Structure formats: structure tokens, C-alpha cells
Amino acid sequence: QSTGEPLMNLPSISPSELSKNFGIGPFIIIGLYLLLILLIGVVSKLKKKKDSAEDHFLAGRSLGFLVLPFTTWASVTSGYTLLGVPGDAFRIGYNALMWIPGILFHNLCSILVFPKLYRLGRLHSFITPTDYIQYRYKSRLHSICCTLCLLVPSIMYILGQCKAMGEFIAGLTNGSVHPFWGAAFLGTIMLIYETLGGMRSVAWTDVVQGLIMLLGYIFLCFLITTEFNGISTIALRIREINPALTAVPDITQQLSWGSYIVSVSTSSLWPHVMQRAFASSDEKRLRTSIAIVTYAPFISIMPCVLIGLISVTLFNSDSVRSDQVFTLLMRLLLSKGGFYYWIVSVLMAATVASIMSTADSILMGISSLICLNVVKAHFWKNITEKKNIIVSKITSVVVLAISVTATNFFHLDLKDMLIVQMGILMQAAPSFYLGLYLTTPVLTSFALITGLIIGNLASIVIVILFKKPFGVDAGIYGLGLNLLTVLIICFITWARGDTKNDDQAIPLAPLFNVEDQKETYGPSAETHIQSVIGGIENKKEDVAKEISLEEENNELIQDEKIGNENSSQRVESNEVIDYPKNIKLDLNARHPGKFIVCWFLLLLYVAAFFPFYRKPGTQDAFILGFPIWAFVSLVISFVTVLYITFSTIFLWKSAKVTIN
């Protein structure tokens, strides 16, 4: 270890004392937290208005200013934040700060994708990302391929969260509880409140989980600033112990983090992330939510990185695994007793909350994909809304049971799983990004499906043969081949003049036609139409012209037999429902994706974070406890946060609606 004065005023403590139980405190806090979220599940069940897919998976598209930012933040802050990021900092030093630009890059891409997807989703009642694919390309095979690219990584994601739940409970009880039973217990709690209230339960519990995590991060900052002799002292001690942890990273390390940042660009396509966008009560609240969540990396990632750096000065890296440092530091704090004991208890509850808040969201995303884009789309087209919700709940139980069981039999490395699942997810990105911004008929489903398949196959081959060539994730190479394949096929299609295929890309028509909705949604058409119109009427400032029912009497239509041609079902109500025939939405309303400079900054952003201007291995001077190269990256990160905030306020305006 190191010499000099200790960084923390702790009593001398032996390794055997570090293995003692945490005591009753953490269990009291965690128990109260679990009781509270179960109570929220019961309340959300009572508040549930109807058994519909929209209400179950999107909380009736009613998430507002308070709930939406918290549920978005909580759903993307997984157990890896508190358990994995400190371990990364312990292992690779200041390089772990690259987690911050990675998350910010996700937000940058979100402001380019969400505006159009939200508008289309509100207009055409999208619930899952694959709903957009079916609308955009009218190809069943394309929808299946994209569903698989979203579903497989999501299942891997839930496996990782189940592993984290089990191992955390095992560590908290000092091995008295097996990881399987720990994961099963927390999973059962999660299933209860999720099946009771659906997305409404998940979102409301995310608020509680988010508040607990926020309190935990505040306590971490308190410990860092009060109990240690400052970040500058910590930095000097780290350089004394292991100079490589403060040195300018080499080219391989920079490429590795660069590939991570690029792969994170597709994080907005996660089903549970996209559901938050679709569930927003209106576009203004979605913009506000993204602006608020953009500041989250400095609140959540930075304290965890500092905890890992502090651990370098406290524990011997030869005898301590990187995934143990957070738990060991918590045990070390317990030795001070008193107030610190309860700080540790809250931090333990924050860890449980961070894992469960992500796991329940992923589980909801998986069940929506399976129920809506697999069962209903391909096997049971005439399934009723009520039966669909039942299938969703059964799906959640089965998926979670398999995931908890699998973690008991297979060794799963969370970091490796993250790389693989992002590699699969990003192969679906061209179908979304290109589809949203290119309406050319040469962009066909055939081109995108071929690219998707080649990209995934290439990623698998590269992982097996080379694992991570030049420090770059295999998924990045796969994405490159994916895009190249799409480009070649589109060029051939254009050169041949063959642009009249049935599966060709269609223009994004900003029109909601009542008769089309009857044909598409069958017995639930009336409910869907009323939902869309109700949402628009609740946002009168976005309506371009006032609706006058007296002036539209000649355009009203009466309730009639609806549904598929082979269905004999009728709408239960015999009331005459009056609604406009056409609702037009300005899809081209101002948003960041319309500005070329935003796309240029996106490319510049990836390169700006890396110290290519410094010789690898150089030991820079420290600024406020950070090497110059790391400090520059943090400054760029903060400037990026300000840019995203500016974009959501001034470059993104809510779309105007015209009802005829």
C-alpha cells in the first residue's frame, strides 16, 4: 500500500472484521422501502382505469413533469452504476470517467430520435419500438428481425440484473442467503407491484427508487468531501500507488471507450427507454424530462468513480476483486458507527433500488414486445385487450423465473454481457435512424434486413475469433458492415430503377385517418381514437385551430360495426361517438435533428473526449484532483450538458396539431 497520513480517520480494522455482517440497519431501511413500493402497487391498481395495452404498458400516456424524469433516470441507472462503476475506477483509474460521456452521448442521440418517434407514436398509438418499424416499412419479416434485435439484448439485460440482485443479497447477508433465493425474493416483490398496476406501478415506484438513489448519491458526496483529505490528496496517493491509473490512456484504451460511446448511441432504442417517451403526457414534458436527466451522470456516475478511486488508496488490488470494492468500503464505514451506520444503510437500500428500478422496466419492455409484437402480431391477432394483459403478466412471470434460475447455473460477467447486448441492439439502429430521416424509396426492408443479418453474423464471428480487435467492440465492426451492406443494396436498387417493391420504404404521412384506425385496431378502435383526441384536447396550446363541434356536424360519423373482416365483435357501447375524421400533425416541427450542425457536433463529440493530443502514458499535472486530460474531458462533458439543455429549450418545439 502507500505511506503517509491516512486519508480517513478510521480505527485500525482487521480483514476478519471486514467480513462481519452489516447488522439490522440495512434490513430495516430495505424492508421499509419494499413495503412502500408494494403499497404503491396496490394504489396504482386502484387507480387503473381500464384493461388496455396502452394503460398497462404506458400508464395511459399520462406520465407528467414529476414522474417522467424520475422513471427515466431510475430505469437507466442499473445495479452496475453502484456496483460496477466503482470497480472500474478501482481497476482502470481515471479512465472510468468515460462512463459520463457515454451516457451523455445517449442523451444527444435521444434528442435526434425522440421528437419524430414521439409524434408518430402519439398519432398512431405506438407502444413498442417495433410498432414504428411495422408502420414505416409495412414488412412482417422486418418487424420480426427488429423485434429479435430488441428482445434478445433485453433478456440478457434482465439476466444481468437478476445476477446483481442475487449477489447483492448474498453479500448483504454475508453468504447466509444464497444468490438464487435473494434474486427470487426481490423478483417476487417486483412481479407483485408490476402485475398489479403495470407501467403506472413501475413509474410510481421509480419515483421512490429515484429519491432513494438521489439520497444515496448525496451521502456519497458527503463522505467524499468530509471524511477524506480532498480529491487532490487522493489523486497524488493514487499516482504513488499505481501511476498507470492517472496516465494518459493508450490508443487501445481510447478506441475501447470510443466504441462504447458509439454503441451507447442506440440505447434510446431499448424497449423500456422508448416506452418512457411514448408514455409522456405531452411533448413538452418529454423535452423537459430529457433536459433534467442529462445532468444525471454528474449526480450518479461521478460519486461512484470517486468511490473507486478512493478504494485504490485503501485496498490492495492484488487481494481484492474490483467488484468487491463498494461493499468493502461500506463495511469500512460501518466501523465508525453512529450516523455513518445509517448512511451505509441508506446506500444499501439505494443499491437495491437501482437494480430493481432497471429490472422492472426491462421486464415490462420484454412483456410488451412478446405480447404485442409476437403473440398478437403473428399468432393471436384477434386477442382481446383483457386477455392480452393476462398474457403479459404470464410472460413476466415466466421470463423472470427463467432469468433467476439461469443466474444460478451460469457464470455471467456483467461487463461482457453489456458489450454483447449492445452489439446486437445496434444492428437494428439503421432501420430507425435512416427510416426517420430518409424517405427515399430505395431504402427498402430487404436492404435493412440483409444489413441487420450480416451485422449480427459478423459480430458473432469477430467475438469468437478475435474478441475485441484493437480494443473496439465486435458490434461496431458489425454495424459498419451493416451500413455498408445497406448502402450497396440501396445503390443497386437505385441503379436498376427498382423502387416499386411491396416492401419499399413509405413516406412518413402525418395523417391519422379514422377509417384506417378501424381497420387496424378492430374492436379497440374507438378507445384508441378517443385516447388520441383526448390527449390532443388536453394540450390546447398545441392545437393550431379551435374545434367547433357545431361547425363539424356534417363531418361526424356514427358508431358502427368495426373490426377485422372475419370478426363478428361489436363495440360494447351503443352511444353515438362524435369525432373528427382526420387529425393532422406537423411532424416537421422544429427539432434538433433538422439542424445539420447538430449532426456535425454528434460526430465531433466522439473524438473530443479522447486525449489524442497527448502522448500515451504521459503523467499530466492535476487540476482540482484530476489529470489535465481527464479534466478537459469533464469540461467537455459539462459543455455537452449545457448544449443538450439549450437544444431541448430552443431547438425543439412541440408539434402543432390540426383537427379537421
Secondary structure, DSSP 8 states (H G I E B T S, - for coil): ---SS-SS------TTGGGS---SHHHHHHHHHHHHHHHHHHHHHHH-----HHHHHHGGG-B-TTHHHHHHHHHH--HHHHHTHHHHHHHHGGGGGGHHHHHHHHHHHHHHHHHHHHHHHHHHT--SHHHHHHHHH--HHHHHHHHHHHHHHHHHHHHHHHHHHHHHHHHHTTTSS-HHHHHHHHHHHHHHHHHHHTHHHHHHHHHHHHHHHHHHHHHHHHHHHHHSS-HHHHHHHHHHH-GGGTS---HHHHHHHHHHHHHHTTGGGSHHHHHHHHHBSSHHHHHHHHHHHTTHHHHHHHHHHHHHHHHHTTS-TTTS-GGGHHHHHHHHHHTT-THHHHHHHHHHHHHHHHHHHHHHHHHHHHHHIIIIIIIIIII-TT--HHHHHHHHHHHHHHHHHHHHHHHHHS---HHHHHHHHHHHHGGGHHHHHHHHH---TT--HHHHHHHHHHHHHHHHHHHHHTSSGGG--HHHHHHHHHHHHHHHHHHHHHHHT----TT-------EEEHHHHHHHHGGGHHHHHHHHHHHHHT-GGGBSS---GGGGGGG-------S-TT-----S--S-----SEEEE-TTS--GGG-HHHHHHHHHHHHHTS-TTS-TT----EETTEEHHHHHHHHHHHHHHHHHHHIIIII-----EEE-
